[in-house]
Amino acid sequence: MRSLHDAPARHREHAYGGDPTLDSARLALTYRTLIADGVPESVFEIGFGTGALLRRFLDGGASVAGADPDQLELAVDGRVAREGSLHACGIENVTPDALPAGAVDMAYGIHVLEHVVDPALTLQRTRDLLRPGGSAHFLTPAGDWAGLGLVKDGWWMLEDPTHIRFFTAKSLSTMARDAGFDSVEIRRPVLDSLVHGAASTVRAVRPTDRPRGVLAQRSTMALAALGLPGTLAARAAVPRLRPTLHLVARVAS
């Protein structure tokens, strides 16, 4: 578990340090990934942020719910706030009477597990929420990313002050099985965090404080755009150069 006192790694001032255009593109890609087997009737998002992904499910006809302690301090989509069952806390603090066991078809968390204090409990509560045949999806930074030895504490994932722990494919799958999931798979998506390499490189080569984060610099975005073809080719050839783990865990029917 990371301590900012012992491992500051030039963290930015706020949890959010992204780019709206990139966020929109990631949202579209993530939604496509989650509905690959069809739009579920009900979903629960752990760490819903602005509710943008829940809004897509809502527009697609699903009932939506979620839990979020509001680390990002951003406004929630109006329709999601009105029609969803939202809880202003972590999933581990949602009471059973507010959300009974076996209540949803799909639960997911997009870059959430690295933020939570007790990820094992988060996975256990997620497992409890799912109906028979339900699935859980979690995207989280790959702690076994092949480039870590080069960028060291320049790693972009250390810039977020609320990133407190990271996982390898083995530790993540082990934790999911221990939580009671019947089927566990770890994928490494090619298209997630496309600016990851450029952001990490800039932080490693120019180690300086950036209160707003490295993506606030246009030069970082330009470097990411110029290097995109090479990034995609390298990720296709070497899966461990993909900086994100995608946990797919299912409950037996």
Secondary structure, DSSP 8 states (H G I E B T S, - for coil): ---TTT--TT--SSS----HHHHHHHHHHHHHHHTTT---SEEEEES-TTSHHHHHHHHTT-EEEEE---SS-----HHHHHHSEEESS-GGGS-TTTS-TT-EEEEEEES-TTT-S-HHHHHHHHHHHEEEEEEEEEEEEBTT-TTHHHHGGG-GGGSSTT----B-HHHHHHHHHHTT-SEEEEE--SSS-TTHHHHHHHHHHS----TT-GGGSHHHHHHHHHTHHHHHHHHHH-GGGS-EEEEEEE---
